[in-house]
Amino acid sequence: MLNTTQNVKQADADVFAAIAHPVRRQLLDMLSKGDQSVNELATPFDMSRPAISQHLRILLDVGLVSEQRQGRERRYQLHPEGLMQVQRWLQTYQRFWTNRLDALGHFLEEQE
């Protein structure tokens, strides 16, 4: 049986847990526009640079971002292929969305 510390470590290494936090999703959105430094990433947030670094550490641990040192600066790069696990999971539910959109389309056609 896993103890609490092991459960937390496993959750931290889970892509789903990593993207569950809105700050980490926003960091991924920012990195989708290109590589950025910690300071650039921290600018829009009302939190400390170390707090941003902790969020980035979780994204690093699950492989969604990589870090490269350039002198004293650390730059982060998005690795979107890590989100394929999420996409595969969502595809399971795609048929529900398709069915509902089809039903809405039929309803709207009948209303005309």
C-alpha positions in Angstrom: 0.0 0.0 0.0 1.3 3.5 -0.9 1.7 6.0 1.8 0.6 9.6 1.5 4.0 10.9 0.4 4.1 8.3 -2.4 0.6 9.3 -3.5 1.5 12.9 -3.7 4.6 12.1 -5.7 2.6 10.0 -8.1 0.0 12.8 -8.5 2.8 15.3 -9.2 4.0 13.0 -12.0 0.5 12.7 -13.6 -0.2 14.9 -16.6 -3.8 15.3 -15.6 -2.9 16.5 -12.1 -0.3 18.9 -13.6 -2.8 20.6 -15.9 -5.5 20.6 -13.2 -4.2 23.9 -11.8 -5.2 27.0 -13.7 -1.8 28.7 -13.3 -0.1 25.7 -14.9 -2.6 25.8 -17.8 -1.9 29.5 -18.3 1.9 28.8 -18.2 1.4 26.2 -21.0 -0.6 28.7 -23.0 2.1 31.3 -22.6 4.8 28.8 -23.7 2.7 27.8 -26.7 3.8 31.2 -28.2 7.5 30.4 -27.7 10.3 29.9 -25.2 10.2 32.2 -22.2 12.3 32.9 -19.1 10.9 32.5 -15.6 10.8 36.2 -15.2 8.7 36.6 -18.4 6.4 33.8 -17.3 6.0 35.3 -13.8 5.1 38.8 -15.1 1.3 38.4 -15.5 0.8 36.6 -12.2 0.3 38.1 -8.8 2.6 35.6 -7.2 6.3 35.2 -6.4 8.9 34.0 -8.9 9.6 31.0 -6.6 5.9 30.1 -6.7 6.0 30.2 -10.5 9.2 28.0 -10.4 7.3 25.4 -8.3 4.5 25.3 -10.9 7.2 24.9 -13.7 8.8 22.1 -11.7 5.6 20.1 -11.8 5.3 20.7 -15.6 9.0 19.7 -15.9 8.4 16.5 -13.9 5.6 15.3 -16.2 7.5 16.3 -19.4 5.3 19.0 -20.6 8.1 21.6 -20.6 11.9 21.5 -20.7 14.4 23.9 -19.1 17.5 25.3 -20.6 20.1 27.5 -18.9 21.4 30.5 -20.8 23.9 32.1 -18.6 22.1 33.0 -15.3 18.7 32.7 -17.0 16.5 29.6 -17.3 14.3 29.4 -20.3 11.4 27.1 -20.7 10.1 25.4 -23.8 6.7 23.6 -24.3 6.6 19.9 -25.2 3.0 19.5 -26.3 3.4 15.8 -27.2 3.1 15.2 -23.5 -0.6 16.3 -23.8 -1.3 13.3 -26.1 -2.4 11.3 -23.1 -5.0 13.9 -22.4 -6.1 14.0 -26.0 -6.5 10.2 -26.1 -8.6 10.2 -23.0 -10.8 13.0 -24.4 -11.3 11.1 -27.7 -13.3 8.5 -25.7 -15.9 11.2 -25.0 -15.8 12.8 -28.5 -18.8 10.7 -29.6 -21.0 12.3 -26.9 -20.2 15.8 -28.2 -20.7 14.7 -31.8 -24.1 13.2 -30.9 -25.2 16.3 -29.1 -24.1 18.6 -31.8 -25.9 16.5 -34.4 -29.0 16.5 -32.3 -28.8 20.3 -32.0 -28.4 20.6 -35.7 -31.5 18.5 -36.4 -33.4 20.5 -33.8 -32.4 23.8 -35.5 -33.3 22.5 -39.0 -36.7 21.5 -37.7 -37.2 25.0 -36.2 -36.7 26.7 -39.7 
